Amino acid sequence: MIRNLIIICLACASMSFAKGTWEEQQAYAEEKTVEHLEACPQVRSDRFVVKTVELPDGQELLLDLRIERPREGGPFPVVFYVHGGGWITGSKSHFAHQSFELAKHGIAGVRLEYRWRSQGAKYPEAISDVMDAIDFIRQRADELNLDFTRVGLAGGSAGGHLSSIAAQLTPECICYDGYNGLFDALERARSHFGGGDYTGTTEEEKKAASAIYNIKHPPPDTLLYHGTEDTTIDIDVARRFAEAVRKRGGNAALLVYEGVGHSFFGKEPYLTATTRALLAHTSFVFGLTDLKPEISDYVPPPKIAQLPSGFSLVDSWKDDAGKRVEFFVNGAVDYASGQRLQWLESYGNYYVVWQSGHYGNIEVLDRGTIRIGKVVYRKDSLNPAVLPVPRETGGKAWLVKRLAEVAKELDTRDLSKVKVVFVGDSITQGWLEKGAAFWQEAYANALNLGVSGDRTEHVLYRLKTKRDGGMGNFDDPKLQPKTIVLMIGTNNLFKQQPDQIIEGIVAVRDRLLELEPQAEIVLCSVLPTSDATRNRDIVVPINLAIQSLENVHWLDLYSLFVDTDGLQRLSFFKDGVHLNEAGYQLWYDSLVLVIEEGDGL
């Protein structure tokens, strides 16, 4: 049984935050809560007042919190988030993203408030507010369906300062995550933050207000995050704190983010990376998973993403269902659902900004293909039949199985002995099923790279090298066939226009010639369909165009499989697309002579 956990998180002091008075920022925090609730229906959020304090000017200040929890299950572990803002501003809006994201994974989140320095408070008052909020939840853990048997803390910058101290003051704390935090208020190296009298005026007071001098035993399991270009708080502070934790017998690791400065983790792509790291680290420490986090998994893409030559997101894009997304130069997006959204670019990475405020990654597959979530979009201005794109398995067990079979063949076969390779879709794959008798007789040593449902763009993706992001079906240098039998285009008939399909078939031919210049390519015609009009208007023009292609041996199967009315000869088909045993016999009779002439076997 997995044991539950408590995580207390204090957020970054210098993350982007809503500017304005205390009242304005509280209102903004409530607005963000509503937005996240709309995006996360599986999560609930409740508000509680912790206490009312009197400020030096005599005014009363209400300190509240919000707790996010899954609507079902429990008892839940909980994360306490304390906002940042350099001790002088900020609100519980800061870490709404992390709170809701972790709540979706079964970890409750508490976002709380504390007095600002600009309201006359200093370190003792702020840490008191934090600890009181922790105790408020501790006393009500049962009624809130929380498990308070284990506690962790996390935070960044000024929040890292407060959270790292609270971690040492909280007996239940066994896990700590610190984002570019001020862990030493006395020896700040080249840091520009943390001076003045907020943490005291004497050496003794500053040490008392610094986690590095007050590490409990045993220390919490610690993961620190810091940018190499941070001049607000020097990365040396994080290095020394990690070493101090290790000297006290604890585990400590430092995630270094090259080329970024302070508060980097509040922006994409670092927001997603560091949130995932927080979830992975705490889940492992508290036994929610047996998977130990790999530090390298949570370092985002290079500062400048490598994009295909000539790529531009500003264009109209369309998915296979015909739904359109249009990106404008002013940062607006007309999304497929009818929403007007925003898009942004960060270090060469592209994101859609959803109405909830979350960032959706736009994955650039090639110059004319992008993916948002699980949906692939292609530029309207480019021919989709020539743009390499992976198959979306969509939970289709048969497709996953077939792709695994092809990968296994390529991994386990002695490819130096393969002289003939078949490339195509389900009709090619069918040699292993309805055509099995002929395959075993003549092609047992051949390699079948037919995948049901493939179109030209999918074959092009399989022919793309792994180094370039493809499947690399021909990557192995030992694979040097004498003959390649190509039949492709049937599945394109239902998606694209004849001229597009022709270009797609030509692109596959060109790619095979580039990969295997020594091989003779036997190009088989597209077979007739059960629709005479489609055959007349689409299939016949395609075959007429590709029959005269150079550097291929043309094999006209269409005329053998069509009757005088322009329909399929049903005696050769098991359905409206696929061949039966008689159909493979006819293909075999035509093909075996060609291969024998080319000495392919």
C-alpha positions in Angstrom: 0.0 0.0 0.0 1.4 3.4 -1.0 1.7 5.7 1.9 0.4 9.3 1.7 2.4 12.4 2.0 2.4 16.0 3.0 4.4 18.5 1.0 4.7 22.1 2.1 5.7 24.4 -0.8 6.8 28.0 -0.6 6.8 29.6 -4.0 9.2 31.8 -5.8 9.7 35.3 -4.5 10.4 36.7 -7.9 8.0 34.9 -10.2 5.8 37.1 -12.3 2.8 38.3 -10.2 -0.1 40.6 -10.5 0.8 44.1 -9.6 -1.3 46.3 -7.3 -2.6 46.7 -3.8 -3.2 43.8 -1.5 -6.9 43.9 -2.3 -6.2 44.0 -6.1 -3.9 41.0 -5.9 -6.4 39.0 -3.8 -9.1 39.6 -6.4 -6.7 38.5 -9.1 -5.9 35.3 -7.2 -9.6 34.5 -7.1 -9.9 35.1 -10.9 -7.1 32.7 -11.5 -8.7 30.1 -9.3 -12.0 30.3 -11.3 -10.0 29.9 -14.6 -8.2 26.8 -13.3 -11.4 25.3 -11.9 -13.0 25.6 -15.4 -10.0 23.7 -16.9 -9.8 21.1 -14.1 -13.4 19.8 -13.3 -11.9 16.9 -11.4 -10.5 19.3 -8.8 -12.3 21.3 -6.1 -11.0 24.5 -4.4 -12.1 25.8 -1.0 -11.3 29.0 0.9 -10.5 29.2 4.6 -9.5 32.2 6.8 -6.4 31.3 8.9 -6.3 34.4 11.1 -6.5 38.2 11.3 -3.4 40.2 12.2 -2.9 43.9 13.1 -0.5 45.9 11.1 1.8 48.6 12.5 -0.5 51.3 11.2 -3.4 49.8 13.2 -5.2 48.2 10.2 -6.4 44.6 10.3 -5.2 42.2 7.7 -7.1 38.9 6.9 -4.8 36.0 6.0 -6.6 33.2 4.1 -5.7 30.2 2.1 -7.1 28.0 -0.7 -7.0 24.3 -0.7 -7.3 22.3 -4.0 -8.2 18.6 -3.7 -9.4 15.8 -6.0 -13.2 15.5 -5.9 -12.9 11.7 -5.3 -10.7 9.5 -3.2 -8.4 10.3 -0.3 -7.0 10.8 2.2 -4.8 13.0 0.1 -1.2 14.2 0.5 -1.0 18.0 0.5 1.3 20.6 -0.9 1.5 24.0 0.8 2.3 26.9 -1.6 3.4 30.2 -0.2 3.7 33.0 -2.8 6.8 34.9 -3.6 7.3 38.6 -4.4 10.6 39.6 -2.8 8.9 39.7 0.7 7.2 42.9 -0.5 4.3 41.8 -2.7 2.5 38.9 -4.3 -0.4 36.6 -3.7 -1.6 33.0 -3.7 -2.2 33.3 -7.5 1.5 32.5 -8.1 1.4 28.8 -7.8 -2.1 28.0 -8.9 -0.6 26.1 -11.8 1.4 23.7 -9.6 -1.5 23.3 -7.1 -4.0 22.3 -9.7 -1.6 20.1 -11.6 -0.6 18.1 -8.5 -4.2 17.9 -7.4 -5.0 16.3 -10.7 -2.5 13.6 -9.7 -4.0 13.0 -6.3 -1.9 15.5 -4.2 -3.9 18.3 -2.5 -2.5 21.8 -2.6 -2.7 24.7 -0.2 -2.0 28.3 -1.3 -1.6 30.7 1.6 -0.8 34.3 2.4 1.7 36.1 4.7 2.4 39.7 5.6 4.5 41.8 3.3 7.6 43.7 4.2 5.9 46.8 2.7 3.2 46.3 5.4 5.8 46.6 8.1 6.6 42.9 8.5 10.0 41.3 8.7 11.3 37.7 8.7 9.9 36.7 12.2 6.3 37.8 11.2 6.4 36.1 7.8 7.7 32.7 9.0 5.2 32.9 11.8 2.4 33.3 9.3 3.7 30.3 7.3 4.0 28.1 10.3 0.5 29.1 11.5 -1.0 28.2 8.1 0.7 24.8 8.3 -0.6 24.3 11.8 -4.1 25.4 10.7 -4.2 22.5 8.2 -2.5 20.1 10.6 -5.3 20.6 13.1 -8.0 20.0 10.4 -6.3 17.3 8.4 -8.9 14.6 9.2 -11.9 16.7 8.3 -10.2 17.8 5.1 -9.5 14.2 4.1 -5.7 14.8 4.3 -3.0 12.6 5.7 -0.6 14.6 7.8 1.8 11.8 8.6 4.5 13.1 6.3 5.4 16.6 5.3 7.6 18.2 2.6 8.4 21.8 1.7 9.4 23.6 -1.4 9.9 27.2 -2.6 11.9 29.6 -4.6 13.9 32.9 -4.1 12.4 34.7 -1.1 9.9 31.8 -0.8 12.9 29.5 -0.9 14.3 31.3 2.0 11.2 30.9 4.1 10.4 27.3 2.9 13.9 26.0 3.6 13.7 27.3 7.2 10.2 25.9 7.7 11.5 22.6 6.4 13.9 22.5 9.4 11.2 23.6 11.8 8.6 21.1 10.7 9.1 17.7 12.4 7.1 15.8 9.7 9.2 17.2 6.8 11.3 14.7 4.9 11.3 16.2 1.4 12.4 19.6 0.2 12.5 21.2 -3.3 14.1 24.7 -3.6 14.0 26.9 -6.6 16.8 29.5 -6.8 16.3 30.1 -3.1 18.1 32.3 -0.6 19.4 29.6 1.8 22.1 31.7 3.3 21.2 35.3 4.4 24.8 35.9 5.7 27.1 34.7 3.0 25.2 35.6 -0.2 28.2 35.4 -2.6 27.5 37.6 -5.6 23.7 37.7 -4.9 21.9 41.0 -5.3 19.0 39.9 -3.1 18.7 39.4 0.6 20.6 42.5 1.9 19.2 44.9 4.5 17.7 44.2 7.8 14.8 42.0 6.9 16.6 38.9 8.2 18.2 40.8 11.1 21.2 43.1 11.7 23.7 40.8 13.5 25.5 37.8 12.4 23.7 35.7 14.9 20.3 36.9 13.7 21.1 36.3 10.0 22.4 32.8 10.8 19.2 32.1 12.7 17.2 33.2 9.6 19.2 30.9 7.3 18.5 27.2 6.6 22.1 26.4 5.8 23.1 26.9 9.5 20.0 25.1 11.0 19.7 21.8 9.1 17.9 19.3 11.2 18.9 15.6 11.5 18.1 13.7 9.4 17.7 16.4 6.7 14.8 16.3 4.2 15.6 14.7 0.9 16.6 17.7 -1.1 16.3 18.7 -4.8 17.4 22.2 -5.8 16.9 24.1 -9.1 19.0 27.0 -10.2 19.9 28.9 -13.4 23.5 29.5 -14.2 22.9 33.2 -15.2 21.0 34.1 -12.0 22.5 37.3 -10.6 19.7 37.9 -8.1 20.7 34.8 -6.0 24.1 33.3 -7.0 24.1 29.6 -7.9 26.9 29.1 -5.4 24.3 29.5 -2.6 22.5 26.5 -3.9 25.7 24.5 -4.3 26.8 25.2 -0.7 23.3 24.4 0.6 23.3 21.0 -1.2 26.7 20.2 0.2 25.6 21.2 3.7 22.7 18.8 3.5 25.0 16.0 2.4 27.3 16.7 5.3 24.4 16.2 7.6 23.8 12.8 6.2 21.0 13.7 3.7 20.5 13.3 0.0 20.8 16.4 -2.1 20.9 17.1 -5.8 21.1 20.2 -7.9 19.3 20.6 -11.2 21.3 23.2 -13.2 19.6 25.1 -16.0 22.1 26.6 -18.4 21.8 30.1 -19.6 18.8 31.2 -17.6 18.4 33.8 -14.8 16.2 34.3 -11.8 12.6 33.1 -11.6 13.0 31.0 -14.8 10.8 28.3 -13.4 7.7 30.5 -13.8 7.9 30.5 -17.5 7.7 27.9 -20.2 9.3 25.6 -21.0 10.7 25.6 -17.5 7.4 25.8 -15.7 6.3 22.4 -17.1 9.8 20.8 -16.6 10.1 22.0 -12.9 6.5 21.1 -12.1 7.1 17.6 -13.4 10.3 17.4 -11.4 8.5 18.4 -8.2 5.9 15.8 -8.7 8.4 13.1 -9.6 10.8 13.9 -6.7 8.2 14.0 -4.0 6.3 11.0 -5.3 9.4 8.9 -5.1 10.5 10.1 -1.7 7.1 9.4 -0.2 6.6 6.0 -1.8 3.9 7.0 -4.4 6.1 5.5 -7.1 9.1 3.2 -7.3 10.5 5.2 -10.2 13.5 7.2 -9.0 13.6 10.5 -10.9 16.3 10.9 -13.6 17.5 14.5 -13.2 18.1 14.8 -17.0 14.5 14.1 -17.7 13.5 17.5 -16.3 15.9 19.7 -18.2 13.9 21.4 -21.0 14.9 21.7 -24.6 18.0 23.8 -25.6 17.8 27.5 -25.2 17.3 27.9 -29.0 15.2 25.0 -30.4 16.4 23.6 -33.8 13.6 24.2 -36.3 13.3 22.9 -39.8 14.6 25.3 -42.5 12.0 27.7 -43.7 9.5 26.9 -40.9 6.9 29.5 -40.0 4.0 29.0 -37.6 2.1 31.9 -39.1 -0.2 30.1 -41.5 -3.4 28.1 -41.8 -3.2 24.5 -40.6 -5.7 21.6 -40.9 -6.0 18.2 -39.3 -7.2 15.0 -41.0 -10.8 15.7 -40.1 -10.6 19.1 -41.8 -10.6 21.2 -38.6 -8.6 24.3 -39.1 -6.2 26.3 -36.8 -4.9 29.7 -38.0 -1.9 31.5 -36.4 -1.5 35.2 -36.9 1.6 37.4 -36.8 0.1 39.4 -33.9 0.1 36.3 -31.6 -3.6 35.5 -32.0 -4.9 32.0 -32.8 -8.2 31.0 -34.3 -8.5 27.6 -32.9 -10.4 24.6 -34.3 -13.0 24.8 -31.5 -13.9 28.4 -32.5 -12.0 30.0 -29.6 -9.8 33.0 -30.2 -6.6 32.2 -28.2 -3.0 33.4 -28.1 0.3 31.8 -29.1 3.8 32.6 -28.0 7.4 31.6 -28.7 10.1 31.0 -26.1 13.6 30.1 -27.1 12.4 28.7 -30.4 9.6 26.6 -28.7 6.0 27.4 -29.5 3.0 27.3 -27.2 -0.8 27.8 -27.3 -2.0 29.8 -24.3 -5.3 28.1 -23.3 -8.1 30.1 -21.7 -7.2 28.6 -18.3 -3.7 30.2 -18.6 -2.0 26.8 -19.1 0.5 26.5 -21.9 0.0 23.8 -24.6 3.2 22.7 -26.4 3.2 23.0 -30.2 5.5 20.3 -31.4 7.1 21.0 -34.8 7.4 17.7 -36.7 8.7 19.2 -39.9 8.3 22.3 -42.1 4.7 21.6 -42.8 3.5 19.6 -39.9 2.8 20.4 -36.2 1.2 18.5 -33.3 -0.9 20.1 -30.5 -1.7 17.5 -27.9 -2.5 14.4 -29.8 -3.8 16.1 -33.0 -1.5 16.5 -36.1 -2.0 19.6 -38.3 -0.6 20.2 -41.7 -0.2 23.5 -43.6 -2.9 24.1 -46.1 -0.4 25.4 -48.5 1.7 22.2 -48.5 0.9 18.8 -49.9 0.3 16.5 -46.9 1.2 13.4 -48.9 4.8 14.5 -49.1 5.3 15.5 -45.4 6.7 12.7 -43.2 4.4 12.2 -40.3 4.1 9.4 -37.7 1.1 7.2 -37.3 -1.2 8.0 -34.4 -1.8 4.7 -32.7 -4.7 6.0 -30.6 -4.8 2.9 -28.5 -5.2 0.6 -31.6 -3.7 -2.6 -30.4 -3.3 -4.1 -33.9 -1.3 -1.1 -35.0 0.9 -1.1 -32.0 1.5 -4.8 -32.5 2.4 -4.4 -36.2 4.8 -1.6 -35.6 6.4 -3.7 -32.9 6.7 -6.6 -35.3 8.5 -4.5 -37.9 10.8 -3.1 -35.3 11.6 -6.6 -34.0 12.3 -7.8 -37.6 14.8 -5.0 -38.1 16.4 -5.6 -34.7 16.7 -9.4 -34.9 17.1 -10.4 -38.5 20.4 -10.8 -40.2 19.7 -7.9 -42.6 22.9 -8.7 -44.7 21.0 -11.7 -46.1 17.9 -9.8 -47.1 17.8 -9.3 -50.9 14.2 -8.2 -51.4 12.2 -5.7 -49.3 8.5 -5.1 -49.7 7.3 -1.6 -48.7 3.7 -0.5 -48.5 0.4 -0.7 -46.5 -2.0 -3.4 -45.5 -2.0 -5.0 -49.0 1.7 -5.5 -48.7 1.3 -6.7 -45.1 -1.2 -9.2 -46.4 1.5 -11.3 -47.9 2.0 -12.6 -44.4 -1.6 -13.5 -44.0 -3.7 -14.4 -47.1 -0.6 -14.5 -49.2 1.4 -16.6 -46.7 1.7 -19.7 -48.9 3.3 -17.7 -51.7 5.5 -15.7 -49.3 6.9 -18.9 -47.7 7.5 -20.4 -51.1 9.3 -17.5 -52.8 10.0 -14.7 -50.3 10.8 -16.4 -47.0 14.1 -14.5 -46.9 12.6 -11.2 -47.9 11.7 -8.4 -45.5 8.0 -7.2 -45.3 7.7 -3.6 -44.2 4.0 -3.3 -45.0 1.9 -1.5 -42.3 -1.9 -1.5 -42.4 -3.4 2.0 -42.9 -0.2 3.6 -44.1 -0.3 6.5 -46.6 2.7 7.9 -48.5 3.4 10.4 -45.6 3.6 7.5 -43.1 6.0 5.6 -45.3 8.1 8.7 -45.7 8.3 8.9 -41.9 9.4 5.3 -41.6 12.1 6.0 -44.2 13.3 9.0 -42.3 16.4 8.2 -40.2 16.1 8.0 -36.5 18.8 10.7 -36.2 16.4 13.0 -38.0 13.4 12.0 -35.9 11.9 9.2 -38.0 11.7 5.5 -37.6 14.7 4.6 -39.6 13.5 1.5 -41.3 16.6 1.5 -43.6 19.1 2.8 -41.0 21.0 -0.4 -40.7 24.0 -0.3 -43.1 23.8 -4.1 -43.4 20.5 -3.8 -45.2 21.4 -3.5 -48.9 18.6 -5.1 -50.9 18.8 -5.8 -54.6 15.1 -5.3 -55.1 12.5 -3.1 -53.4 8.8 -3.8 -54.2 6.7 -0.7 -53.6 2.9 -0.5 -53.5 1.5 2.6 -51.8 -1.3 5.1 -52.4 -4.5 3.2 -51.7 -5.2 4.8 -48.3 -4.3 8.2 -49.8 -7.3 7.9 -52.2 -9.7 8.7 -49.4 -7.8 11.8 -48.1 -6.1 13.6 -50.9 -6.3 14.7 -54.5 -4.7 12.8 -57.4 -1.9 15.3 -58.0 -1.1 15.2 -54.3 -1.0 11.4 -54.2 1.2 11.3 -57.3 3.7 13.7 -55.6 3.6 11.5 -52.5 4.4 8.3 -54.5 7.2 10.2 -56.3 8.6 11.3 -52.9 8.7 7.7 -51.6 10.4 6.6 -54.8 13.0 9.4 -54.5 13.6 8.6 -50.8 14.2 4.9 -51.6 16.6 5.8 -54.4 18.5 8.0 -52.0 18.7 5.4 -49.3 19.3 2.3 -51.5 20.8 3.5 -54.8 22.0 -0.1 -55.6 18.4 -1.5 -55.5 16.0 -1.9 -58.4 12.6 -0.5 -57.4 9.6 -2.4 -58.6 6.7 0.1 -58.5 3.3 -1.6 -58.5 0.3 0.3 -59.7 -2.5 1.4 -57.3 -5.2 -1.3 -57.3 -8.8 -0.7 -58.3 -11.4 0.1 -55.7 -15.0 -1.0 -55.5 -16.1 2.4 -56.8 -16.0 2.7 -60.6 -16.1 6.5 -60.4 -13.2 6.7 -58.0 -11.2 4.3 -60.3 -11.9 6.5 -63.3 -11.4 9.9 -61.8 -8.6 9.1 -59.3 -6.9 5.7 -59.6 -6.4 5.7 -63.4 -4.9 9.2 -63.6 -2.5 8.3 -60.8 -1.3 5.1 -62.5 -1.0 6.9 -65.8 1.3 9.5 -64.2 3.5 7.1 -62.2 3.9 4.4 -64.9 6.5 6.5 -66.8 8.6 7.4 -63.8 12.3 7.0 -64.3 14.5 4.6 -62.3 11.7 2.1 -61.5 10.4 -1.1 -63.0 6.7 -0.6 -63.6 4.4 -3.4 -62.7 0.8 -2.8 -64.0 -1.5 -4.8 -61.7 -4.5 -2.5 -62.1 -5.4 -3.9 -65.5 -5.2 -7.5 -64.1 -7.6 -6.7 -61.1 -10.2 -4.5 -62.9 -13.2 -5.8 -65.0 -14.6 -4.3 -68.2 -16.9 -2.0 -66.2 -14.1 -0.4 -64.3 -14.8 -2.3 -61.1 -12.7 -4.7 -59.0 -12.7 -8.3 -60.1 -14.4 -9.6 -57.0 -12.9 -13.1 -57.3 -9.5 -11.6 -56.3 -10.7 -9.5 -53.2 -11.8 -10.6 -49.8 -13.4 -7.1 -49.3 -13.5 -3.8 -51.0 -9.7 -3.2 -50.5 -7.7 -6.3 -49.6 -6.7 -9.3 -51.7 -7.7 -12.9 -51.1 -5.5 -15.9 -51.8 -6.3 -15.8 -55.5 -5.4 -12.1 -55.6 -1.9 -12.8 -54.1 -1.5 -15.7 -56.6 -2.1 -13.2 -59.4 0.3 -10.7 -57.9 2.9 -13.5 -57.3 2.6 -14.7 -60.9 3.3 -11.2 -62.2 6.0 -10.3 -59.6 8.1 -13.5 -59.5 9.2 -13.1 -63.1 10.4 -9.5 -62.5 12.3 -10.4 -59.4 13.9 -13.5 -61.1 14.9 -11.3 -64.0 16.6 -8.9 -61.6 18.2 -11.7 -59.6 16.6 -10.3 -56.5 16.6 -13.5 -54.6 
